[in-house]
Amino acid sequence: MLTETFKVDYQSILSENQYSLIRHPVRSTRARLGDLLDEADSNQQAEVYGQGELVNEFEKEIAQLLGHDAGLFLPSGTMAQVMALKIWSEEKQNTNIAFHPTSHLELHEQHAYRELYRLKGVLVGQHDQVIKLSDLQNLSTEISALLVELPMREIGGQLPGWDELEAQSKWAKEKGVAFHLDGARLWSCESYYQKSLKKIASLFDSVYVSFYKDLDGISGAMLLGNESFIEKARIWLRRTGGNLITMFPEILAAKVGIKKHLPKMQDYVKKAQTIARYFEQCDNIKLIPVNPPCNLFHLVINQQDEELMPKVLEWSKHQRVTLLPLPRTCTLSTSRFEITVGENALKLQDEQWQKLIKSFSQAIR
Ligand SMILES: Cc1ncc(COP(=O)(O)O)c(C=O)c1O
């Protein structure tokens, strides 16, 4: 296992590098606040407990973009999604909610759905694959809601095919199951489906999106759904302490992110797919999935992190290029990395990335 000191050194040394493959440039807090100034209107007040032009207009804008009646801006996706599932479970009078074993709810939220909301999780689908219609048809428990994540982060950004997704939406409708979208990274899905965000989101009864990942905001999320769903979500937001007096910096940053990064998402996806091919050409690096549909993919290297990472650091310092973040998961013999492509990768030509990746692959042997 890597020591905490190594991790801190790795992050700080790599932050000095000239080029990076990892998502967006890291900026100081001052620079980040500066980026918001152009979006801030000198005649507009901050919203108060969720009421005000800035937040309410933005909620309408995103609801329209995603084809839902209403939206609610919240501090986090963790707060948003369990609340959505609680609302559906109350409406359907059934505490069973279903999601994939690698869902954020199962892995990263200390089981808030169970501990706070008294909901029962039903795990559906194979660990390393997207959920399939047959998994749903084989469910032996009745459920009130099904959460589907697009793209599925923990398995390298995989997506189900469009027909499959439509069939799952139809299955949910027929069974009276609420179909909820974990769209933390939904922004990158348009090019794979060749459908608008609105069309994709319209398959779902409720949707959560994030503003601080691909869109580079400060923090913040939005829930989308029909008016009555969002009214109930506003009550849960108050109950859970998420109805803050103001979140105007987060809202401004989200608006900046929508303007700046959403139009470039297809470029990020294309660049990710090109760069993924270069990694695939290295016999000591495994790409997951083999054909990344989004701007996200995973890499597996058959070396323990302690053995591998000093070589990665050495190469990065020498080249002044950051290719890998710290490993996301490790076993005794493998290290797995998550690559999300954004603005940073666009700063080098494809051939330059190809050369760098080849040199990297040789350096870590
Ligand atoms: C797929 C997915 N869902 C939900 C969340 C929760 O988002 P937040 O950090 O805003 O709570 C995350 C955060 O990483 C995520 O990756």
The ligand as an SDF file (V2000), in Angstrom:
LIG
                    3D

 16 16  0  0  0  0  0  0  0  0999 V2000
  -21.9900    7.9930   -9.8260 C   0  0  0  0  0  0  0  0  0  0  0  0
  -22.0750    8.9500   -8.6800 C   0  0  0  0  0  0  0  0  0  0  0  0
  -23.2510    9.1670   -8.0960 N   0  0  0  0  0  0  0  0  0  0  0  0
  -23.3800   10.0120   -7.0640 C   0  0  0  0  0  0  0  0  0  0  0  0
  -22.3010   10.7060   -6.5750 C   0  0  0  0  0  0  0  0  0  0  0  0
  -22.4900   11.6400   -5.4120 C   0  0  0  0  0  0  0  0  0  0  0  0
  -22.1560   12.9540   -5.6750 O   0  0  0  0  0  0  0  0  0  0  0  0
  -21.7970   14.0100   -4.5220 P   0  0  0  0  0  0  0  0  0  0  0  0
  -20.2960   13.9620   -4.3760 O   0  0  0  0  0  0  0  0  0  0  0  0
  -22.2770   15.3090   -5.0520 O   0  0  0  0  0  0  0  0  0  0  0  0
  -22.4690   13.5790   -3.2780 O   0  0  0  0  0  0  0  0  0  0  0  0
  -21.0450   10.5090   -7.1540 C   0  0  0  0  0  0  0  0  0  0  0  0
  -19.8590   11.2040   -6.6500 C   0  0  0  0  0  0  0  0  0  0  0  0
  -18.7390   10.9030   -6.9620 O   0  0  0  0  0  0  0  0  0  0  0  0
  -20.9250    9.5930   -8.2380 C   0  0  0  0  0  0  0  0  0  0  0  0
  -19.7530    9.3410   -8.8190 O   0  0  0  0  0  0  0  0  0  0  0  0
  1  2  1  0
  2  3  1  0
  2 15  2  0
  3  4  2  0
  4  5  1  0
  5  6  1  0
  5 12  2  0
  6  7  1  0
  7  8  1  0
  8  9  2  0
  8 10  1  0
  8 11  1  0
 12 13  1  0
 12 15  1  0
 13 14  2  0
 15 16  1  0
M  END
$$$$
